């Protein structure tokens, strides 16, 4: 590196002589932690075994965690470079995750790869999760040899997307992840400790956020609907905010790994790099490859769209009203419902009377009061019901009983950033705490993650609002390892009326 620290890589080259385009992955988990042969069976990386897998997939024994399969890519005429980040695996030094130093290192890795005799000077980046996150800051620095990136499901704002979404502390997966990182990487900064010192989204958290507007190289981003607890929101944010003229989104609601290594996803990745690294006469990817589902295992449609959110979206409001109903008409009388934050929930239902597609982010505007505490943590979810059957969907970490979409919000961190928010998606500042007085009624906006779902006549849209996590955490049928810290025990009330039009805003796509 430019400061003399040595980073180490594994290089996989196609057979034959000549120069080739290069694909680069850089990560903190150890490039040499590979599947191993034990007796007559293969043992894959522990992460694959810990989380539920939705389908089978094939990888070679040179495939490290979250990385592309180097055997597959070298067979298709690409050099694959798998790098240990500073402080990780066999590399020297000590690193800091999501830091500017890491971005400079990836810049230097790209330029090194572009200058090798086996390289044609065109470098792309590909990888999942952290291997996607590592691409953003480096691409914003514009290494001359970097010609294209493919971040496959990667968050872009550590505070908003993972550690404290909605101002709610996540101490399940994030605690496991920071513990794992400490065992496989020498770091100059412990994110787990830093988060305790920085409960608000201050300058330290903002320093981890990539400048997406400075990314100008072509980008194919995977923005799934099945990773709302981790990468979905950040991936859609990347697609919306990067400065690249050539940007494309591949959406799905399947399992992370079964999709990434699938024939369809690999074909999309390959066509993208064939065009932008090999400069072959390959058609551009669709601006948005949209996958719409009826249920977890039923894809209603895969089609091409031109933007996200869809320009023809009709934003409809479904208002909270008496009797646990959602109504398309604003309320004419005042009402309220109360629940204990640790034991009960409020539920509201809308009956669909015609074929309906909801594709895009949702948001919830509530009027909230609390007794017995000065704060309340709200957990909201939107469900699909068909007859008496609840329809589950694929979620984060292999959780197969997820809702259509979910959101979290602490009432004391309700301040909205007017400049960044839109009519369909509130963005909170998380910069100051505003405690509630006993009985005080305040407006609270809740951002719900993106989704794409079809309903038929008789189906029901059901909204749940609670003061605790909506799904159990156990590893057998719960949402393990996700865990969100609930607020203090208290009694929460949701209010509605002429002056308080509490509503669920949904993205209706005309047929």
C-alpha positions as CSV (number, residue, x, y, z in Angstrom):
1,X,0.0,0.0,0.0
2,X,1.0,3.7,-0.3
3,X,2.1,3.6,3.4
4,X,4.2,0.5,3.0
5,X,1.8,-2.0,4.6
6,X,1.5,-5.3,2.7
7,X,-1.8,-6.7,1.7
8,X,-2.0,-10.3,0.4
9,X,-4.2,-11.7,-2.3
10,X,-5.1,-14.9,-4.1
11,X,-5.0,-14.6,-7.9
12,X,-6.9,-17.0,-10.1
13,X,-6.1,-16.7,-13.8
14,X,-7.8,-18.3,-16.9
15,X,-5.8,-20.9,-18.8
16,X,-3.7,-19.7,-21.7
17,X,-1.6,-16.6,-22.4
18,X,-2.7,-13.1,-22.7
19,X,-4.3,-10.4,-20.6
20,X,-7.8,-10.5,-19.2
21,X,-10.2,-8.3,-17.3
22,X,-10.0,-8.5,-13.5
23,X,-12.6,-9.0,-10.9
24,X,-11.7,-8.0,-7.3
25,X,-13.1,-8.8,-3.9
26,X,-11.8,-7.4,-0.7
27,X,-13.1,-8.5,2.7
28,X,-12.2,-8.9,6.4
29,X,-13.1,-12.6,6.8
30,X,-9.9,-14.3,5.5
31,X,-9.4,-15.2,1.8
32,X,-8.1,-18.7,2.8
33,X,-11.1,-19.7,4.9
34,X,-12.4,-22.2,2.3
35,X,-14.6,-25.3,2.2
36,X,-12.7,-28.3,3.4
37,X,-12.8,-32.0,2.5
38,X,-13.4,-34.2,5.5
39,X,-13.5,-37.9,4.8
40,X,-16.1,-38.3,2.1
41,X,-17.9,-35.1,2.8
42,X,-17.3,-31.4,2.3
43,X,-17.6,-28.9,5.1
44,X,-18.6,-25.4,4.0
45,X,-18.0,-22.1,5.8
46,X,-19.7,-22.0,9.3
47,X,-21.8,-19.0,8.2
48,X,-23.6,-21.1,5.6
49,X,-24.4,-23.7,8.2
50,X,-25.6,-21.3,10.9
51,X,-28.3,-19.7,8.8
52,X,-31.2,-21.5,7.1
53,X,-30.6,-22.0,3.4
54,X,-33.6,-21.7,1.1
55,X,-32.2,-23.8,-1.8
56,X,-29.2,-25.7,-2.9
57,X,-26.3,-24.1,-4.8
58,X,-22.9,-25.1,-6.2
59,X,-19.6,-23.5,-5.4
60,X,-16.0,-24.7,-5.9
61,X,-13.7,-25.4,-3.0
62,X,-11.9,-22.1,-3.7
63,X,-14.9,-20.0,-2.8
64,X,-14.5,-17.9,0.4
65,X,-17.3,-16.5,2.4
66,X,-19.4,-13.8,0.5
67,X,-17.1,-14.0,-2.5
68,X,-17.7,-15.1,-6.1
69,X,-16.6,-18.5,-7.2
70,X,-13.1,-18.0,-8.7
71,X,-13.2,-21.3,-10.7
72,X,-16.5,-20.2,-12.4
73,X,-15.2,-16.8,-13.3
74,X,-11.8,-17.8,-14.5
75,X,-13.5,-20.4,-16.7
76,X,-15.4,-17.4,-18.3
77,X,-12.2,-15.5,-19.1
78,X,-11.7,-13.3,-16.0
79,X,-8.8,-13.0,-13.5
80,X,-10.2,-13.2,-10.0
81,X,-8.4,-11.4,-7.2
82,X,-9.4,-12.3,-3.6
83,X,-7.9,-9.9,-1.2
84,X,-7.5,-9.8,2.6
85,X,-8.1,-6.3,3.9
86,X,-5.7,-4.5,6.1
87,X,-5.4,-6.4,9.4
88,X,-7.4,-9.4,8.1
89,X,-6.3,-12.9,7.2
90,X,-2.7,-12.9,5.9
91,X,-2.5,-9.2,5.3
92,X,-0.4,-7.0,7.6
93,X,-1.3,-3.9,9.6
94,X,-4.5,-3.1,11.5
95,X,-7.7,-1.9,9.8
96,X,-11.0,-0.1,10.5
97,X,-14.2,-1.3,8.9
98,X,-16.0,1.2,6.5
99,X,-13.1,3.7,7.0
100,X,-11.5,6.1,4.6
101,X,-8.2,4.1,5.1
102,X,-9.9,1.0,3.9
103,X,-11.2,2.8,0.8
104,X,-7.7,4.0,0.0
105,X,-6.4,0.4,0.3
106,X,-9.1,-0.9,-2.1
107,X,-8.1,2.0,-4.5
108,X,-4.5,0.8,-4.4
109,X,-5.6,-2.9,-4.9
110,X,-7.6,-1.9,-7.9
111,X,-4.7,0.0,-9.4
112,X,-2.2,-2.8,-8.6
113,X,-4.5,-5.3,-10.4
114,X,-5.0,-3.0,-13.4
115,X,-1.2,-2.7,-13.9
116,X,-0.3,-6.5,-13.8
117,X,0.9,-8.2,-17.0
118,X,-2.1,-10.6,-16.9
119,X,-4.6,-7.7,-16.7
120,X,-6.1,-5.8,-19.7
121,X,-6.4,-2.7,-17.4
122,X,-10.1,-3.1,-16.8
123,X,-11.0,-4.0,-13.2
124,X,-14.4,-4.7,-11.8
125,X,-15.6,-5.5,-8.2
126,X,-18.1,-8.2,-7.2
127,X,-19.2,-9.6,-3.9
128,X,-21.9,-9.9,-1.3
129,X,-22.6,-8.1,2.0
130,X,-19.3,-6.6,3.3
131,X,-17.7,-7.4,-0.1
132,X,-20.4,-5.2,-1.5
133,X,-20.0,-2.5,1.1
134,X,-16.2,-2.3,0.5
135,X,-17.0,-1.2,-3.1
136,X,-18.8,2.0,-2.4
137,X,-16.2,4.2,-0.7
138,X,-13.5,2.9,-3.0
139,X,-15.6,3.6,-6.2
140,X,-16.3,7.1,-4.9
141,X,-12.5,7.8,-5.0
142,X,-12.6,6.9,-8.8
143,X,-9.6,4.6,-9.3
144,X,-8.6,5.0,-13.0
145,X,-8.6,1.2,-13.6
146,X,-12.0,0.6,-12.0
147,X,-14.5,0.3,-14.8
148,X,-17.6,-1.3,-13.1
149,X,-18.9,-2.5,-9.8
150,X,-21.5,-5.1,-8.8
151,X,-22.3,-4.7,-5.0
152,X,-24.6,-7.6,-4.4
153,X,-26.7,-6.7,-1.3
154,X,-24.7,-4.2,0.7
155,X,-25.8,-1.6,3.3
156,X,-24.7,2.0,2.8
157,X,-25.5,3.6,6.2
158,X,-24.4,1.5,9.1
159,X,-26.5,3.4,11.7
160,X,-29.7,3.5,9.7
161,X,-29.5,0.1,8.0
162,X,-28.1,-2.2,10.7
163,X,-26.9,-0.9,14.1
164,X,-29.8,1.5,15.0
165,X,-32.5,1.4,12.4
166,X,-35.3,3.8,13.4
167,X,-33.1,4.7,16.4
168,X,-33.7,1.2,17.8
169,X,-30.6,-0.6,18.9
170,X,-30.0,-3.9,17.1
171,X,-27.9,-6.2,19.4
172,X,-28.4,-9.6,17.8
173,X,-26.7,-10.0,14.5
174,X,-24.7,-6.8,14.9
175,X,-23.2,-8.2,18.2
176,X,-22.4,-11.5,16.6
177,X,-20.8,-9.8,13.6
178,X,-18.6,-7.4,15.6
179,X,-17.5,-10.4,17.7
180,X,-16.6,-12.4,14.7
181,X,-14.7,-9.5,13.1
182,X,-12.6,-9.2,16.3
183,X,-11.6,-12.8,16.0
184,X,-10.6,-12.7,12.3
185,X,-9.2,-9.1,12.0
186,X,-6.9,-6.8,13.8
187,X,-8.7,-3.5,14.1
188,X,-7.8,0.0,15.2
189,X,-11.4,0.8,16.0
190,X,-14.0,-1.5,17.7
191,X,-17.4,-0.7,16.1
192,X,-19.1,-2.6,19.0
193,X,-17.6,-0.2,21.5
194,X,-17.9,2.9,19.4
195,X,-21.7,2.3,19.0
196,X,-22.0,2.6,22.8
197,X,-20.2,6.0,22.7
198,X,-22.3,7.2,19.8
199,X,-26.0,6.5,20.4
200,X,-27.0,9.3,18.0
201,X,-26.2,9.5,14.3
202,X,-23.3,12.0,14.8
203,X,-20.2,12.8,12.8
204,X,-18.6,9.4,13.7
205,X,-21.4,7.5,12.1
206,X,-21.6,9.9,9.1
207,X,-17.9,9.3,8.5
208,X,-18.7,5.6,7.7
209,X,-21.2,6.6,5.0
210,X,-19.9,6.5,1.4
211,X,-20.4,9.5,-0.9
212,X,-22.7,7.7,-3.3
213,X,-23.1,10.7,-5.6
214,X,-19.4,10.5,-6.5
215,X,-19.7,7.0,-7.9
216,X,-19.7,7.3,-11.7
217,X,-18.6,3.9,-13.0
218,X,-21.4,1.6,-14.3
219,X,-23.1,-0.3,-11.4
220,X,-25.2,-3.4,-11.2
221,X,-26.6,-3.5,-7.7
222,X,-28.6,-6.4,-6.2
223,X,-31.4,-4.8,-4.1
224,X,-33.4,-7.6,-2.6
225,X,-36.7,-7.5,-0.8
226,X,-35.7,-10.3,1.5
227,X,-33.0,-8.6,3.6
228,X,-34.8,-5.7,5.3
229,X,-33.0,-6.3,8.6
230,X,-29.6,-5.7,6.9
231,X,-29.0,-4.8,3.3
232,X,-32.2,-4.0,1.4
233,X,-32.6,-0.4,2.2
234,X,-29.0,0.5,1.7
235,X,-29.0,-1.3,-1.7
236,X,-32.0,0.7,-2.9
237,X,-30.5,3.9,-1.6
238,X,-27.3,3.2,-3.6
239,X,-29.4,2.7,-6.8
240,X,-31.2,5.9,-6.2
241,X,-28.2,8.1,-5.2
242,X,-25.2,7.0,-7.2
243,X,-24.0,9.5,-9.8
244,X,-23.4,6.8,-12.5
245,X,-25.3,7.2,-15.8
246,X,-25.2,3.5,-16.3
247,X,-26.8,2.0,-13.2
248,X,-29.0,-1.1,-13.0
249,X,-30.8,-2.9,-10.2
250,X,-31.5,-6.7,-9.9
251,X,-34.2,-7.3,-7.4
252,X,-35.5,-10.6,-5.9
253,X,-37.1,-12.0,-2.8
254,X,-35.3,-15.3,-2.5
255,X,-32.5,-16.6,-0.3
256,X,-29.3,-14.6,-0.4
257,X,-26.9,-17.4,-1.4
258,X,-29.2,-19.5,-3.5
259,X,-29.8,-16.4,-5.6
260,X,-26.2,-15.1,-5.8
261,X,-24.9,-18.4,-7.0
262,X,-27.9,-19.2,-9.2
263,X,-27.7,-19.5,-13.0
264,X,-29.9,-16.5,-13.5
265,X,-27.9,-14.1,-11.2
266,X,-24.6,-15.3,-12.6
267,X,-25.9,-14.7,-16.1
268,X,-26.8,-11.2,-15.2
269,X,-23.5,-10.5,-13.5
270,X,-21.6,-12.0,-16.5
271,X,-23.5,-10.0,-19.1
272,X,-22.8,-6.8,-17.1
273,X,-19.1,-7.4,-17.0
274,X,-18.9,-8.6,-20.6
275,X,-20.2,-5.3,-21.6
276,X,-18.3,-3.0,-19.3
277,X,-15.0,-4.9,-18.8
278,X,-14.6,-6.8,-22.1
279,X,-16.5,-4.2,-24.1
280,X,-18.4,-6.8,-26.0
281,X,-21.6,-6.1,-27.9
282,X,-23.8,-7.2,-25.1
283,X,-27.2,-5.5,-24.4
284,X,-27.4,-3.3,-21.4
285,X,-29.0,-4.8,-18.4
286,X,-32.5,-3.6,-17.7
287,X,-32.6,-0.5,-15.6
288,X,-34.6,-2.5,-13.0
289,X,-35.1,-6.2,-13.1
290,X,-38.3,-6.4,-10.9
291,X,-39.4,-9.6,-9.2
292,X,-43.0,-9.5,-7.8
293,X,-44.2,-12.3,-5.5
294,X,-47.5,-13.7,-4.4
295,X,-46.0,-15.6,-1.5
296,X,-42.6,-16.9,-0.5
297,X,-42.4,-19.6,-3.1
298,X,-44.6,-18.1,-5.9
299,X,-43.2,-15.5,-8.2
300,X,-46.1,-13.6,-9.9
301,X,-44.0,-11.8,-12.4
302,X,-40.4,-10.8,-13.4
303,X,-40.4,-7.7,-15.6
304,X,-38.4,-4.7,-16.7
305,X,-38.9,-1.3,-15.2
306,X,-37.1,1.9,-15.9
307,X,-36.7,3.4,-12.4
308,X,-37.2,3.0,-8.7
309,X,-39.6,3.9,-7.2
310,X,-41.7,3.3,-10.2
311,X,-42.8,6.5,-11.9
312,X,-46.4,5.4,-12.4
313,X,-46.9,4.6,-8.7
314,X,-50.1,5.8,-7.2
315,X,-49.5,6.6,-3.5
316,X,-52.6,5.6,-1.6
317,X,-53.3,6.3,2.1
318,X,-55.1,3.7,4.2
319,X,-56.3,5.4,7.4
320,X,-56.5,3.9,10.9
321,X,-60.0,3.9,12.2
322,X,-62.4,2.2,14.7
323,X,-62.9,-1.5,14.8
324,X,-59.3,-2.4,13.8
325,X,-59.9,-1.3,10.2
326,X,-57.9,0.5,7.5
327,X,-60.1,2.7,5.4
328,X,-59.3,4.6,2.1
329,X,-61.3,7.5,3.5
330,X,-59.9,9.8,6.1
331,X,-61.5,9.5,9.6
332,X,-64.4,11.7,10.5
333,X,-64.4,10.9,14.3
334,X,-61.6,10.7,16.8
335,X,-60.5,7.4,18.2
336,X,-57.6,5.6,19.9
337,X,-56.4,2.1,20.8
338,X,-54.0,1.2,23.6
339,X,-51.7,-1.7,24.3
340,X,-49.0,-2.6,26.7
341,X,-45.6,-2.4,25.0
342,X,-44.4,-5.8,26.2
343,X,-47.6,-7.9,25.8
344,X,-50.0,-6.8,23.2
345,X,-50.2,-5.1,19.8
346,X,-52.6,-3.0,17.7
347,X,-53.9,-4.5,14.5
348,X,-55.7,-2.9,11.5
349,X,-57.0,-4.7,8.4
350,X,-58.0,-3.7,4.8
351,X,-59.9,-6.1,2.6
352,X,-58.7,-6.0,-1.1
353,X,-61.6,-5.9,-3.5
354,X,-59.7,-6.2,-6.8
355,X,-56.3,-7.4,-8.1
356,X,-53.7,-5.2,-6.5
357,X,-49.9,-4.8,-6.7
358,X,-48.0,-3.0,-4.1
359,X,-44.4,-2.3,-5.2
360,X,-42.1,0.2,-3.5
361,X,-41.4,1.5,0.0
362,X,-44.3,2.0,2.5
363,X,-44.5,4.4,5.4
364,X,-46.6,4.9,8.5
365,X,-47.7,8.2,10.0
366,X,-48.9,7.7,13.6
367,X,-50.0,9.9,16.5
368,X,-48.6,8.4,19.7
369,X,-48.8,8.9,23.4
370,X,-47.3,6.9,26.2
371,X,-48.0,6.5,29.9
372,X,-45.5,5.1,32.4
373,X,-42.4,6.2,30.4
374,X,-40.9,9.1,28.5
375,X,-40.3,7.1,25.3
376,X,-41.8,4.2,23.3
377,X,-40.2,2.0,20.7
378,X,-42.6,1.1,17.9
379,X,-42.3,-2.1,15.8
380,X,-44.6,-2.1,12.7
381,X,-45.2,-4.8,10.1
382,X,-47.5,-5.2,7.1
383,X,-48.8,-8.7,6.4
384,X,-50.7,-10.5,3.6
385,X,-53.6,-12.8,4.5
386,X,-55.5,-15.0,2.1
387,X,-58.6,-16.3,3.7
388,X,-57.6,-17.5,7.2
389,X,-54.0,-18.1,6.1
390,X,-51.1,-15.8,6.9
391,X,-48.8,-15.6,3.9
392,X,-45.1,-15.6,4.9
393,X,-42.2,-14.4,2.8
394,X,-38.4,-14.9,2.8
395,X,-36.6,-12.6,5.2
396,X,-33.1,-11.8,6.5
397,X,-30.8,-14.5,7.8
398,X,-32.9,-17.2,6.2
399,X,-36.0,-16.3,8.3
400,X,-38.8,-18.0,6.2
401,X,-41.8,-16.4,8.0
402,X,-41.2,-12.8,7.3
403,X,-43.9,-10.1,6.7
404,X,-44.2,-8.2,3.5
405,X,-42.3,-5.3,5.1
406,X,-41.3,-4.1,8.6
407,X,-40.1,-1.0,10.3
408,X,-38.9,0.3,13.6
409,X,-39.0,3.8,15.3
410,X,-38.2,5.2,18.7
411,X,-40.7,8.0,19.4
412,X,-38.0,10.1,21.1
413,X,-35.9,10.1,17.9
414,X,-38.9,11.1,15.7
415,X,-37.3,14.3,14.1
416,X,-37.5,14.0,10.3
417,X,-35.0,15.4,7.9
418,X,-37.1,17.5,5.6
419,X,-34.5,17.7,2.9
420,X,-33.9,14.0,2.6
421,X,-37.4,12.8,3.1
422,X,-40.0,12.3,0.3
423,X,-43.7,11.9,0.2
424,X,-43.2,8.1,0.2
425,X,-40.3,7.7,2.6
426,X,-39.5,9.6,5.8
427,X,-35.8,9.9,6.7
428,X,-35.0,10.8,10.3
429,X,-32.1,12.8,11.6
430,X,-31.4,10.8,14.7
431,X,-29.4,13.8,15.9
432,X,-31.3,14.7,19.1
433,X,-33.6,13.0,21.6
434,X,-37.1,14.4,22.3
435,X,-38.6,12.7,25.3
436,X,-42.4,12.5,25.7
437,X,-44.4,13.9,28.6
438,X,-47.0,11.7,30.1
439,X,-50.1,11.8,27.9
440,X,-48.5,14.1,25.3
441,X,-49.6,13.1,21.8
442,X,-46.9,13.4,19.1
443,X,-46.6,12.6,15.4
444,X,-44.2,9.7,14.7
445,X,-43.3,8.6,11.1
446,X,-42.1,5.0,10.5
447,X,-40.2,4.0,7.4
448,X,-41.1,0.6,6.1
449,X,-38.8,-1.3,3.8
450,X,-39.3,-1.9,0.1
451,X,-41.3,-4.8,-1.2
452,X,-43.2,-6.0,-4.3
453,X,-46.3,-8.1,-3.7
454,X,-49.5,-9.0,-5.5
455,X,-52.9,-9.4,-3.9
456,X,-56.2,-10.8,-5.2
457,X,-59.8,-10.0,-4.3
458,X,-60.6,-11.2,-0.8
459,X,-57.0,-11.0,0.4
460,X,-56.3,-8.7,3.3
461,X,-53.6,-6.2,4.1
462,X,-53.0,-6.3,7.9
463,X,-51.0,-3.7,9.8
464,X,-49.5,-4.6,13.2
465,X,-48.0,-2.0,15.6
466,X,-46.4,-3.2,18.8
467,X,-43.9,-2.1,21.4
468,X,-41.7,-5.2,21.0
469,X,-40.2,-7.2,18.2
470,X,-43.0,-8.8,16.1
471,X,-41.3,-12.2,15.5
472,X,-39.9,-14.6,18.1
473,X,-36.1,-14.7,18.2
474,X,-35.5,-18.4,18.7
475,X,-33.3,-20.2,16.1
476,X,-35.8,-22.9,15.2
477,X,-38.6,-20.9,13.7
478,X,-37.9,-17.3,14.8
479,X,-36.0,-14.4,13.3
480,X,-32.7,-15.3,15.0
481,X,-30.1,-13.8,15.0
482,X,-31.9,-10.4,14.6
483,X,-32.8,-8.8,17.9
484,X,-34.0,-5.2,18.6
485,X,-34.0,-3.7,22.0
486,X,-37.6,-2.8,23.1
487,X,-38.4,0.4,24.9
488,X,-39.4,0.5,28.6
489,X,-42.5,-1.2,29.8
490,X,-45.4,1.2,29.4
491,X,-48.8,1.7,28.0
492,X,-48.8,3.1,24.4
493,X,-51.8,4.7,22.6
494,X,-52.3,5.2,18.9
495,X,-54.7,8.1,18.1
496,X,-56.6,9.1,14.9
497,X,-59.2,11.7,13.9
498,X,-59.8,14.7,11.7
499,X,-56.8,16.6,13.1
500,X,-54.7,13.4,13.4
501,X,-55.0,11.5,10.2
502,X,-53.0,8.4,11.1
503,X,-52.3,6.3,8.0
504,X,-50.4,3.6,6.2
505,X,-49.1,4.9,2.8
506,X,-48.9,2.1,0.1
507,X,-47.4,2.1,-3.4
508,X,-50.2,1.0,-5.8
509,X,-49.0,0.0,-9.3
510,X,-51.8,0.2,-11.9
511,X,-52.5,-2.9,-13.9
